[in-house]
């Protein structure tokens, strides 16, 4: 389905396709154009063209490659976010370097990403079409144009990036599961104003998130002191190749320690364990982490509901769970179990979410004990636990 305007009139999603490969531009344009609710309004071959086209065409969504001559995708995203904020979907490779670059792009202001593989586009067009069109529709409804996530201002006169060497890419639909589209974004309200939390001896802080989560988690965790007294588990919807690079990035930026969780890891204060992509993470009453194979019957690997549910069983009323920005409703049923056991549930407010899906599911189910703006969550976590 297309987007609905503020007066309820049906609107087609306008897309700008940016890639230096003529083959990939054509194929992405063909895939998107096959959806009658999507219109490709233009294409660009490098980051400089992307900025010019974004200003001229005012698309609803931009698909962006990273490796391009003249100006790379990350530099282009920074300029676009500064001059005409637009939801950007990055294409990335499923490598450690590809993960690092993609995280940089999300930091610069991109909303979401898809792994990229030329072979899958020709071999499995129906699957690729469904996945790409769903992503475009979903991020077209994001809060990117009015979001509290402000990208750093670009330099006044950036020098052109050297033409990069080509690298192998892997657009593997099996690793990026489709997600239910969120409800169309409503006018952004004022920040939430729940009262400050009361202090409690929590045995575990559990944070679940999806689209917009890498930047959101970075904002929250960098506010925590090195002596933060509770163990932390993090569940971010992310491909297997990305979580190690993401954990390393967070560990460098934060005062607490962050690592990709491994089977048998022990929960301890001041350590955040990130669920590995493609697998499931559970916690037990002895303070150990269990890493299980991803279940093909589940949309999400890792799944917030599974980790939250195991925490409810193991820690009763001693869990503080936080649900941040993301599509769909993962985390709601796990939060319900936590709530039944007496634990506390917080949700990120709509105004600071990139996608108000997962937190909205918590609020609508009347499970939220508090609703906080993203920039307040880290401070409130410290107040609640220290």
C-alpha positions, 0 to 999 in steps of 0.5 A, spaced: 500 500 500 502 507 498 502 512 504 496 516 506 497 524 507 495 528 513 488 529 509 487 521 508 489 522 500 492 516 497 499 517 495 505 514 491 511 513 494 517 517 490 523 513 490 530 516 488 535 510 486 543 511 487 548 506 485 554 507 480 552 500 477 548 501 471 545 494 472 543 495 479 540 501 478 536 498 472 534 492 476 532 496 483 528 501 478 524 495 475 523 491 481 520 498 485 516 500 478 513 493 478 509 496 485 504 500 482 504 504 489 511 506 488 514 511 483 522 511 481 522 519 480 530 519 478 536 515 478 543 518 480 550 515 479 554 518 485 553 521 491 554 528 488 548 527 483 544 524 489 544 530 493 542 534 487 537 530 485 534 529 492 534 537 492 530 537 486 526 531 486 524 531 493 523 523 493 520 520 499 525 515 500 532 514 497 536 507 496 543 508 496 550 505 495 556 506 499 562 505 494 561 510 488 566 515 485 566 522 486 562 522 493 561 516 497 554 514 500 556 516 507 558 523 505 552 524 501 547 521 506 550 526 511 549 532 506 542 530 505 540 529 512 543 536 513 539 540 507 533 535 505 532 530 511 529 524 507 529 516 509 535 513 506 535 505 505 543 503 504 545 497 500 551 493 504 555 487 503 555 482 508 562 482 511 565 485 517 567 491 513 561 492 510 558 492 517 562 497 519 560 502 513 553 500 514 553 502 521 557 509 519 551 510 514 546 509 520 550 514 524 550 519 518 542 518 518 540 513 514 534 509 516 535 502 514 539 497 510 539 491 506 544 486 504 546 486 496 547 481 492 547 481 484 546 474 484 539 474 488 536 479 484 536 475 478 535 468 481 530 470 486 526 476 483 519 475 487 523 474 494 527 480 492 521 484 490 517 483 496 523 485 501 525 491 497 518 494 496 516 492 504 522 496 506 521 502 502 514 502 504 516 502 511 521 507 511 517 512 507 513 512 514 519 513 518 520 520 522 526 521 519 524 528 516 522 530 523 526 525 527 530 527 533 536 523 530 540 529 527 546 527 523 552 531 524 553 537 519 557 536 513 564 540 512 563 546 507 566 543 501 568 536 502 573 534 497 571 528 492 572 521 495 577 517 490 574 512 486 573 506 490 575 499 488 569 494 487 568 489 492 563 483 493 556 484 495 551 479 498 544 481 498 541 474 501 534 475 503 534 469 507 538 473 512 534 479 512 527 477 514 521 481 512 517 485 517 510 487 518 509 494 516 508 499 522 502 504 522 502 510 518 506 515 522 502 520 526 504 528 527 509 528 532 507 529 539 511 533 544 516 528 548 513 524 553 513 526 560 513 520 565 516 521 572 523 519 574 524 512 576 524 510 583 531 506 584 530 498 585 535 493 585 534 490 578 538 484 577 538 485 569 536 490 564 534 488 557 533 492 551 530 490 545 530 494 538 530 494 531 530 499 525 533 505 528 536 501 534 544 502 532 543 509 533 538 509 539 542 504 543 549 508 542 545 514 545 543 510 551 549 506 552 554 512 552 550 515 557 551 509 562 557 510 567 563 505 568 560 502 575 553 501 572 551 496 577 546 491 573 548 486 567 545 488 560 542 484 555 541 487 548 537 484 542 537 488 536 534 485 529 541 485 525 544 480 520 549 475 523 555 478 519 553 485 523 553 484 530 560 483 532 562 489 528 556 493 532 558 490 539 566 492 537 563 499 535 559 500 542 565 497 546 569 503 543 564 508 545 561 506 551 564 507 559 561 500 560 563 494 556 560 491 550 561 484 547 557 480 542 554 474 546 557 467 546 554 461 549 556 460 556 557 468 557 556 470 565 552 476 566 555 481 570 555 489 572 557 494 567 557 488 561 552 489 556 551 482 551 549 483 544 545 477 541 548 474 535 545 475 529 541 469 526 541 466 533 537 466 539 539 469 546 536 466 553 538 468 560 538 463 566 537 464 573 544 462 574 546 468 571 549 465 564 547 466 557 544 461 552 545 462 545 541 457 541 540 456 533 535 461 530 528 458 528 526 458 521 519 459 524 521 465 527 521 472 523 526 475 528 533 472 529 535 474 534 527 475 537 526 480 543 520 476 545 525 470 546 530 473 551 524 477 555 521 471 556 527 467 559 528 473 563 521 473 566 522 466 567 529 467 571 528 473 574 521 475 576 520 482 578 528 484 578 528 486 570 528 492 567 526 492 560 526 497 555 523 497 548 526 502 543 525 504 536 523 499 531 518 496 526 513 491 528 511 488 535 517 484 537 518 484 544 510 485 546 509 478 548 515 478 552 514 484 556 507 481 557 510 476 561 515 480 564 509 485 567 506 479 569 512 477 574 512 484 576 518 487 572 518 494 569 517 496 562 519 502 559 518 504 552 521 510 547 516 515 546 514 517 539 517 523 537 524 520 538 523 514 534 525 513 527 519 507 527 514 508 532 512 500 531 515 496 537 514 501 542 507 503 540 505 496 541 508 496 548 504 502 549 497 500 546 497 493 550 498 498 556 504 494 558 509 501 559 510 503 566 514 509 563 515 512 556 521 516 555 525 520 550 531 517 547 535 522 550 533 521 557 533 513 557 540 513 559 540 518 565 533 514 567 537 507 567 542 510 571 537 513 576 533 507 577 539 502 578 545 506 581 
